[in-house]
Amino acid sequence: MGIGAVLAVNAGVSALCFLVLWRVAVALKDPSFIDSWWGAGMVVIAVSTYLQSGGGPHAVLLTLLCAAWGLRLGIYLFWRWRQHGADRRYTRMMADAKEKKGWDFATASLIYVFSLQALLQFIVCLPVQLGQSSGPASLGPLAWAGAALAVTGILFETIGDAQLVRFKANPDNAGKVLDTGLWRYTRHPNYFGDACTWWGLYLIAADTGLLGALSIVGPALLTFLLTRWSGVPTTEGPMRRKKPDYADYVARTSSFIPMPPKRVS
């Protein structure tokens, strides 16, 4: 099956999943759970691609690593939603759409949340789609380097999330800033782990040839989203307002790439 047909099937599968989840969100009047589909949906796309590609070492590696990353993230974010309820970002987004545009919940959530996330997810997921289209019979150095980077990213993100959950579970830490463990070296170890994972998957895809190399738009978009749009900016604003010590933490701690803390006078 040609890559165009594979992408078309994947787009159809993804769209159907998002439409079903949108109807669930309308019934719940809460789209927050869609965050958990960010990772889980990429696993669906990866598996769909694998079933159409006929396998191969690069296809197997891409699918397995994407599944390890996406299932862990999806389960974690679904658990977080069940624990904490509606996400304030989506609540504010729906309220703004109603106030400024007069849209009801169904229209606002379809346009602002589900349609947008479906498009972004499909683009970010290009390495595991284009990287399975063809390739040599064995993994090259670039693929092995990508696998190492992806595993590092998965572990980094998993450890960072676990440290955050443990920190928040202690009532004595209310109002405090987590600045130990991986959070001592970067303010966003989870986002950094995400980026490492997808740049690693990109290297595996690039090892297959030109088509895989062209999927660079995926990790590039993800890095932009994490550092400039829906990641760091939306997280740090509330933290600065709610936690008095956060400004000092920002002054001494790297925003994204892990680095030793700065000395602040």
C-alpha positions as CSV (number, residue, x, y, z in Angstrom):
1,M,0.0,0.0,0.0
2,G,1.4,3.4,-0.9
3,I,2.2,6.0,1.7
4,G,-0.6,8.3,0.5
5,A,-3.2,5.5,1.1
6,V,-1.7,4.7,4.5
7,L,-1.9,8.3,5.6
8,A,-5.5,8.5,4.3
9,V,-6.5,5.5,6.3
10,N,-4.8,6.8,9.4
11,A,-6.5,10.2,9.0
12,G,-9.8,8.4,8.8
13,V,-9.2,6.3,11.8
14,S,-8.0,9.3,13.8
15,A,-10.9,11.4,12.8
16,L,-13.4,8.7,13.8
17,C,-11.8,8.3,17.2
18,F,-11.9,12.1,17.8
19,L,-15.5,12.4,16.8
20,V,-16.5,9.6,19.2
21,L,-14.5,11.3,22.0
22,W,-16.1,14.6,21.1
23,R,-19.6,13.2,21.6
24,V,-18.4,11.8,25.0
25,A,-17.1,15.3,26.0
26,V,-20.4,16.9,25.0
27,A,-22.3,14.5,27.2
28,L,-19.9,15.2,30.1
29,K,-19.6,18.9,29.4
30,D,-15.9,18.5,29.9
31,P,-13.2,17.9,27.2
32,S,-10.3,17.6,29.6
33,F,-9.9,13.9,29.2
34,I,-8.7,14.5,25.6
35,D,-5.2,15.2,26.9
36,S,-4.9,11.5,27.6
37,W,-5.8,10.7,24.0
38,W,-2.7,12.8,22.9
39,G,-0.5,9.8,23.6
40,A,-3.0,7.0,23.3
41,G,-4.2,8.3,19.9
42,M,-0.6,8.2,18.5
43,V,-0.4,4.6,19.5
44,V,-3.5,3.9,17.5
45,I,-1.9,5.7,14.5
46,A,1.4,3.8,14.9
47,V,-0.4,0.4,15.1
48,S,-2.6,1.3,12.1
49,T,0.5,2.2,10.1
50,Y,2.2,-1.0,11.1
51,L,-0.7,-3.2,10.1
52,Q,-0.6,-1.5,6.6
53,S,3.2,-1.5,6.2
54,G,3.9,-5.2,6.5
55,G,6.5,-4.8,9.2
56,G,10.3,-4.5,9.1
57,P,12.8,-3.6,11.8
58,H,12.2,0.1,11.7
59,A,8.4,-0.4,11.8
60,V,8.6,-2.7,14.8
61,L,10.9,-0.4,16.7
62,L,8.9,2.7,15.9
63,T,5.6,1.1,16.9
64,L,7.0,-0.4,20.1
65,L,8.6,2.8,21.3
66,C,5.6,4.9,20.4
67,A,3.4,2.4,22.3
68,A,5.6,2.5,25.4
69,W,5.5,6.3,25.4
70,G,1.9,6.8,24.4
71,L,0.3,4.2,26.7
72,R,2.2,5.4,29.8
73,L,1.4,9.0,29.1
74,G,-2.3,8.3,28.2
75,I,-2.9,6.3,31.4
76,Y,-1.2,8.9,33.5
77,L,-3.1,11.8,32.1
78,F,-6.4,9.9,32.3
79,W,-5.7,9.1,36.0
80,R,-4.8,12.8,36.6
81,W,-8.1,13.9,35.1
82,R,-10.1,11.4,37.2
83,Q,-8.2,12.6,40.3
84,H,-8.5,16.3,39.7
85,G,-11.5,16.9,37.4
86,A,-11.9,19.5,34.7
87,D,-8.8,21.3,33.5
88,R,-9.0,25.0,34.1
89,R,-7.6,25.7,30.6
90,Y,-10.5,24.0,28.9
91,T,-13.0,25.5,31.3
92,R,-11.7,29.0,30.5
93,M,-11.6,28.2,26.8
94,M,-15.2,27.1,26.7
95,A,-16.3,30.2,28.7
96,D,-14.4,32.6,26.4
97,A,-15.9,31.0,23.3
98,K,-19.4,31.4,24.7
99,E,-18.9,35.0,25.8
100,K,-17.0,36.3,22.7
101,K,-18.5,34.2,19.9
102,G,-21.8,32.9,21.3
103,W,-20.8,29.3,20.7
104,D,-22.3,26.5,22.7
105,F,-20.2,23.8,24.3
106,A,-20.5,21.4,21.4
107,T,-19.3,23.9,18.8
108,A,-16.5,25.4,20.9
109,S,-15.1,22.0,21.9
110,L,-15.2,20.6,18.4
111,I,-13.4,23.6,16.9
112,Y,-11.0,24.6,19.6
113,V,-10.2,21.3,21.2
114,F,-11.0,18.2,19.1
115,S,-10.4,19.3,15.6
116,L,-7.2,21.2,16.5
117,Q,-5.8,18.3,18.5
118,A,-6.6,15.8,15.7
119,L,-4.6,17.9,13.2
120,L,-1.7,18.5,15.6
121,Q,-1.5,14.9,16.7
122,F,-1.4,13.7,13.1
123,I,1.4,16.0,12.2
124,V,3.5,15.3,15.3
125,C,3.0,11.6,14.6
126,L,4.5,11.7,11.1
127,P,7.8,10.0,12.1
128,V,6.0,6.8,13.1
129,Q,4.0,6.9,9.9
130,L,6.6,7.9,7.2
131,G,9.3,5.9,9.0
132,Q,7.4,2.7,8.4
133,S,6.8,3.1,4.7
134,S,10.1,1.6,3.6
135,G,13.7,1.1,4.7
136,P,16.7,-1.1,4.8
137,A,16.5,-4.6,6.2
138,S,18.5,-3.8,9.3
139,L,18.8,-0.9,11.7
140,G,21.6,1.5,11.1
141,P,23.6,3.7,13.5
142,L,21.0,6.5,13.2
143,A,18.2,4.2,14.2
144,W,20.1,2.9,17.2
145,A,20.9,6.5,18.3
146,G,17.3,7.4,17.9
147,A,16.2,4.4,20.0
148,A,18.6,5.4,22.8
149,L,17.3,9.0,22.7
150,A,13.7,7.8,22.7
151,V,14.2,5.5,25.7
152,T,16.0,8.2,27.5
153,G,13.0,10.6,26.9
154,I,10.5,8.0,28.1
155,L,12.4,7.3,31.3
156,F,13.0,11.1,31.9
157,E,9.4,11.9,31.5
158,T,8.2,8.9,33.6
159,I,10.6,9.7,36.5
160,G,9.7,13.4,36.4
161,D,5.9,12.7,36.5
162,A,6.4,10.2,39.4
163,Q,8.4,12.8,41.4
164,L,5.7,15.4,40.8
165,V,2.9,13.0,41.9
166,R,4.8,12.0,45.1
167,F,5.5,15.7,45.9
168,K,1.9,16.7,45.5
169,A,0.7,13.8,47.6
170,N,2.4,15.3,50.6
171,P,0.1,17.9,52.3
172,D,3.2,19.6,53.7
173,N,4.2,20.6,50.2
174,A,1.1,22.7,49.5
175,G,2.1,26.1,48.0
176,K,5.7,24.9,47.7
177,V,7.8,24.5,44.5
178,L,9.2,21.1,43.6
179,D,13.0,21.8,43.1
180,T,14.5,18.4,43.8
181,G,15.2,15.3,41.6
182,L,15.0,16.1,37.9
183,W,13.0,19.2,38.7
184,R,16.3,20.7,40.1
185,Y,17.8,20.7,36.6
186,T,14.8,21.7,34.5
187,R,11.5,23.3,35.2
188,H,9.8,20.9,32.8
189,P,11.3,17.4,32.8
190,N,8.1,15.9,31.4
191,Y,8.1,18.2,28.4
192,F,11.9,17.7,27.8
193,G,11.3,13.9,28.0
194,D,8.5,14.3,25.4
195,A,10.8,16.1,23.0
196,C,13.6,13.6,23.4
197,T,11.2,10.8,22.7
198,W,9.9,12.3,19.4
199,W,13.3,13.4,18.2
200,G,14.5,9.9,18.9
201,L,11.6,8.5,16.9
202,Y,12.5,10.9,14.1
203,L,16.1,9.6,14.0
204,I,14.7,6.1,13.5
205,A,12.5,7.3,10.7
206,A,15.3,9.3,9.1
207,D,17.4,6.1,9.1
208,T,14.9,4.7,6.5
209,G,15.6,7.3,3.8
210,L,14.4,10.6,2.4
211,L,10.7,10.1,3.2
212,G,11.5,9.4,6.8
213,A,13.8,12.4,7.0
214,L,11.0,14.6,5.8
215,S,9.0,13.8,8.9
216,I,11.2,16.3,10.8
217,V,8.1,18.6,10.8
218,G,6.6,16.3,13.5
219,P,9.2,16.8,16.3
220,A,9.8,20.4,15.3
221,L,6.1,21.1,15.8
222,L,6.1,19.3,19.1
223,T,9.1,21.2,20.4
224,F,7.3,24.5,19.4
225,L,4.1,23.4,21.1
226,L,5.9,22.5,24.3
227,T,8.2,25.5,24.6
228,R,6.2,28.3,23.0
229,W,2.5,27.5,22.9
230,S,0.6,24.9,25.0
231,G,3.3,23.6,27.2
232,V,5.6,25.9,29.2
233,P,3.6,29.2,28.7
234,T,0.3,27.8,29.9
235,T,1.9,26.0,32.9
236,E,4.2,28.8,34.2
237,G,1.6,31.6,34.3
238,P,-0.5,30.1,37.0
239,M,2.6,28.8,38.9
240,R,4.0,32.4,39.1
241,R,0.7,33.7,40.5
242,K,0.0,30.9,43.0
243,K,3.5,30.1,44.4
244,P,5.6,33.0,45.8
245,D,8.8,31.1,45.5
246,Y,8.3,30.3,41.8
247,A,10.1,33.4,40.6
248,D,13.3,32.3,42.5
249,Y,12.9,28.9,41.0
250,V,12.7,30.3,37.5
251,A,15.8,32.5,38.1
252,R,18.0,29.5,39.0
253,T,16.5,26.6,37.0
254,S,16.7,26.0,33.3
255,S,13.3,26.2,31.5
256,F,13.7,23.2,29.3
257,I,17.1,21.6,28.7
258,P,18.5,20.1,32.0
259,M,21.4,22.2,33.3
260,P,23.0,22.7,36.7
261,P,21.1,25.3,38.8
262,K,22.4,28.9,38.6
263,R,23.6,30.6,41.6
264,V,21.3,33.4,42.5
265,S,22.4,36.1,44.9
